[in-house]
Amino acid sequence: MQAVFGWRGNIFRDSLYPEQFVYSVRREILTYFAFMNLHEFIQLALAEDVGDGDHTSLSTIPADAQKRARLLVKEAGILAGVEVAKAIFAEVDPAFQVDILMQDGASIKPGDIVLTVSGNARNILTAERLVLNCMQRMSGIATHTRELVDLLEGTRAKLLDTRKTTPNFRICEKMATKIGGAVNHRFGLYDQILIKDNHVDYAGGIEAAITKAVAYLAETGRDLKIEIETRNRSEVEEVLRVGQSDATRVDIILLDNFTPDGIRDMVRLIDRRYVTEASGGIDETNLRAYAETGVDYISSGALTHQIKSLDLSLKAY
């Protein structure tokens, strides 16, 4: 069975229950860069920070000063954002010499040195905060993600991220969840149809929403997966009834705000005819109970919106 989450024809070609990613995290990150134009993100972030000039560095550091710095770990966790840091340094000053000592996904501890950078001192100082802001938050996300993924060990369930991300920083946050071991859900509104409860209510019900979505894809020639959210057994049964016809069949059933026992009952009812996803009120305290229901995927917005950044620093030496 092919993977049901991720961009069709792009980077996520792993099987539904992969033992390992077909492509390395680094390969996927670089593909993300191409898709989202990381250059533009960095340009906007630098413009926000630098404005009309880094007047502290301009006033205190000679223009031709050549210095070096190293990125130090001050807190244990999972490293993420190395490839982003490389792109930032390259954007600020292509003449920088950057030596990478640890890669994305590595377990890190206080005292570890992630990378060193040498070159124009003013430019190192200009890049410093953006590098740290990205890497600290990404490493915090990857660390929490890995903790949750470890709780799923021995079950069929895979952890999904969501669109509950920081505006204009989704590229980095979804990279971080992937590095931590989660599966990327849709990147935005454009790469999968996900019929949520409000869509169902506005469209006139489950059957009407599914019928309209299927017709839309046929009319526009788009090849997108369709997922539909259900809130109770009656809605699940309606999806199963409507889906008896291939013309009105969805790909994934989202079971929202069910208890673990409720999820288990729905998984039995669905009987592997559809891929299943659980969401709503799931955190580290009950994640294992949901995973043991037999559900295929568990999504958690907390991977990106309830995160403490990991402590890193860039220090001259």
C-alpha positions in Angstrom: 0.0 0.0 0.0 1.3 3.4 -0.9 1.9 6.1 1.7 -1.2 8.2 2.2 0.4 11.3 3.7 2.9 13.6 2.0 3.3 15.2 -1.4 2.4 12.9 -4.3 5.3 12.4 -6.6 7.7 14.2 -4.3 9.7 13.2 -1.3 7.5 11.0 0.9 7.5 7.7 -1.0 7.9 5.5 2.0 5.4 2.6 2.5 2.5 3.0 4.9 4.4 1.5 7.8 8.0 2.2 6.9 10.8 0.7 9.0 13.0 3.6 7.9 12.7 6.6 5.6 13.4 5.8 2.0 15.1 9.1 1.6 17.4 10.5 4.2 16.3 13.4 6.4 18.9 15.6 4.7 17.6 14.8 1.2 14.1 15.6 2.4 15.2 18.9 3.9 16.9 20.0 0.7 13.7 19.2 -1.2 11.7 21.3 1.3 14.2 24.1 0.6 13.5 24.0 -3.2 9.7 23.9 -2.7 9.3 26.6 -0.1 12.1 29.0 -1.2 14.2 29.1 1.9 16.1 32.0 0.4 13.0 34.2 0.6 12.3 33.2 4.2 15.9 34.0 5.3 15.8 37.3 3.4 12.6 38.4 5.2 13.9 37.3 8.6 17.1 39.2 8.1 15.3 42.3 7.0 13.1 42.1 10.1 16.2 41.8 12.4 18.8 44.0 10.7 16.7 46.9 9.4 18.9 49.6 8.1 22.0 48.1 9.8 23.5 46.3 12.7 24.7 49.5 14.3 26.2 47.8 17.3 28.6 45.7 15.2 29.1 48.6 12.7 30.2 50.8 15.5 32.4 48.4 17.5 33.9 45.9 15.0 36.4 46.8 12.3 35.0 46.2 8.8 37.9 43.8 7.9 38.0 41.8 11.2 38.1 38.1 10.7 36.9 35.9 13.6 35.4 32.5 14.3 32.6 31.1 16.5 31.3 27.7 17.5 27.7 26.6 18.2 27.6 25.0 21.6 24.9 22.7 23.1 23.7 23.7 26.6 20.8 21.2 26.9 20.3 17.6 26.0 17.9 16.7 23.2 17.7 16.0 19.5 19.5 18.3 17.1 17.6 20.0 14.3 18.2 22.9 12.0 21.8 22.3 10.9 20.8 22.5 7.2 18.9 25.7 7.9 21.9 27.2 9.6 24.1 26.3 6.7 21.6 28.1 4.4 21.5 31.2 6.6 25.3 31.4 6.8 25.5 31.1 3.0 22.9 33.8 2.6 24.6 36.3 4.9 28.1 35.7 3.6 29.0 33.1 0.9 32.7 33.5 2.0 32.0 31.9 5.4 33.9 28.7 6.2 31.3 26.5 8.0 32.4 23.1 9.4 29.6 20.8 10.4 30.5 18.5 13.3 27.0 17.1 14.1 24.1 16.3 11.8 20.3 16.8 12.1 18.8 14.0 14.2 21.8 13.5 16.4 21.3 13.1 20.1 23.1 16.0 21.8 24.2 16.8 25.3 25.7 19.9 27.1 29.2 20.7 25.9 28.8 19.2 22.4 30.0 21.5 19.5 27.6 21.4 16.5 29.5 23.5 14.1 32.1 26.2 13.7 32.0 29.2 11.5 34.8 31.6 10.5 34.9 34.7 8.4 34.0 38.4 8.6 33.2 39.2 12.3 30.4 41.6 11.5 28.7 39.1 9.3 29.0 36.3 12.0 27.2 38.6 14.4 24.5 39.4 11.8 23.8 35.7 11.3 24.0 34.7 14.9 20.5 35.4 16.2 18.6 34.0 13.1 20.7 30.8 13.3 20.0 30.3 17.0 16.3 31.2 16.7 15.8 28.6 14.1 17.9 25.9 15.6 16.7 26.3 19.1 13.1 26.0 18.2 13.6 23.3 15.7 15.6 21.3 18.2 12.9 21.7 20.8 10.3 20.4 18.4 12.5 17.5 17.3 13.2 16.6 20.9 9.6 16.5 21.9 8.6 14.6 18.8 11.2 11.9 19.4 9.9 11.5 23.0 6.4 10.9 21.7 7.6 8.7 18.8 9.4 6.5 21.3 6.1 6.0 23.2 4.6 4.3 20.0 7.3 1.6 19.8 5.8 -1.8 19.3 2.5 -0.5 17.8 1.4 0.1 14.2 0.6 3.8 14.9 2.7 6.6 13.4 2.8 10.1 14.7 1.6 13.0 12.4 2.2 16.7 12.7 -0.4 19.3 11.7 -0.9 22.8 10.3 -0.8 24.3 13.8 2.5 26.0 13.1 4.0 29.4 13.4 3.1 31.6 10.4 5.8 31.7 7.8 7.9 29.2 9.8 6.1 26.1 8.9 8.9 24.9 6.6 11.3 24.7 9.6 8.8 23.3 12.0 7.7 20.5 9.7 11.4 19.7 9.0 11.9 19.4 12.8 9.0 17.0 13.3 10.3 14.8 10.5 13.8 14.9 12.0 12.2 13.8 15.3 10.6 10.8 13.7 7.1 11.9 12.9 5.3 11.7 9.6 4.5 15.0 7.8 0.8 15.5 7.3 -0.3 17.8 4.5 1.9 20.9 4.2 -1.0 23.3 3.5 -4.5 23.6 2.2 -3.4 22.8 -1.3 -1.8 19.3 -1.1 -4.7 17.3 0.4 -8.4 17.5 0.9 -9.2 17.3 4.6 -13.0 17.7 5.2 -13.3 18.9 8.8 -16.4 19.3 10.9 -17.1 22.8 9.7 -16.8 21.7 6.1 -19.3 18.9 6.8 -21.7 21.3 8.4 -21.4 23.9 5.7 -21.7 21.4 2.9 -24.9 19.8 4.2 -23.5 16.6 5.8 -21.1 13.8 5.3 -22.4 12.5 2.0 -22.8 15.9 0.4 -19.3 16.9 1.4 -17.7 13.8 0.1 -19.7 13.9 -3.2 -18.7 17.5 -3.8 -15.0 16.9 -3.0 -14.8 13.9 -5.4 -16.6 15.9 -8.1 -14.2 18.8 -7.6 -11.2 16.6 -8.1 -12.7 15.1 -11.3 -13.5 18.6 -12.7 -10.2 20.1 -11.9 -8.0 17.1 -12.8 -6.3 17.2 -9.4 -4.9 14.0 -7.9 -5.3 14.6 -4.1 -6.1 12.3 -1.2 -9.4 12.9 0.5 -9.6 12.6 4.3 -12.8 13.2 6.3 -13.3 14.0 10.0 -15.9 12.1 11.9 -17.2 12.9 15.4 -19.3 9.9 16.3 -20.2 6.3 15.2 -23.1 7.5 13.1 -20.8 9.7 11.0 -18.3 6.8 10.6 -21.1 4.5 9.4 -22.2 7.1 6.9 -18.7 7.3 5.5 -18.6 3.5 5.1 -22.0 3.5 3.4 -21.1 6.3 1.0 -17.8 4.7 0.3 -19.4 1.5 -1.0 -19.2 3.2 -4.4 -15.8 4.0 -5.7 -17.2 7.3 -7.1 -17.7 8.5 -3.5 -14.9 6.9 -1.6 -12.4 8.7 0.6 -8.9 7.6 1.5 -8.6 8.3 5.2 -11.1 8.5 8.1 -10.2 10.9 10.9 -11.6 10.0 14.3 -11.8 13.2 16.3 -12.2 13.4 20.1 -13.0 9.7 20.6 -11.8 7.9 23.7 -9.3 5.1 23.3 -12.1 2.6 23.7 -14.1 4.5 21.1 -11.2 4.5 18.7 -10.8 0.7 19.2 -14.4 0.2 18.4 -14.2 2.3 15.2 -11.1 0.6 14.1 -12.9 -2.7 14.3 -15.9 -1.3 12.5 -13.7 0.1 9.7 -11.8 -3.2 9.5 -8.9 -1.8 7.5 -11.1 -0.7 4.6 -9.7 2.8 5.1 -6.6 4.3 6.7 -7.5 5.7 10.1 -6.3 8.7 12.1 -7.0 9.7 15.7 -6.8 13.3 16.9 -8.1 15.5 19.7 -6.9 15.7 23.3 -4.0 13.3 22.8 -0.7 14.0 24.6 2.1 12.1 26.2 -0.1 11.0 29.1 -2.5 9.0 26.9 -0.7 8.6 23.6 0.2 5.0 24.3 -3.4 4.1 25.0 -4.5 5.5 21.7 -1.6 3.7 19.9 -2.7 0.4 21.3 -6.1 0.7 19.7 -4.8 -0.4 16.3 -5.2 3.1 14.7 -2.9 3.8 11.8 -1.9 7.4 12.6 -2.2 9.8 15.6 -2.0 13.5 14.9 -0.8 16.1 17.5 -0.7 19.9 17.1 1.3 20.0 20.3 4.4 18.9 18.4 4.7 22.5 17.1 2.5 24.8 19.2 3.4 23.8 22.8 7.2 23.6 22.6 10.1 24.8 24.7 13.2 25.7 22.7 16.4 23.9 23.3 19.2 25.9 24.8 22.0 26.5 22.2 24.5 29.3 21.9 27.0 30.7 19.4 30.2 31.8 21.1 33.4 33.4 19.9 36.6 31.4 20.4 
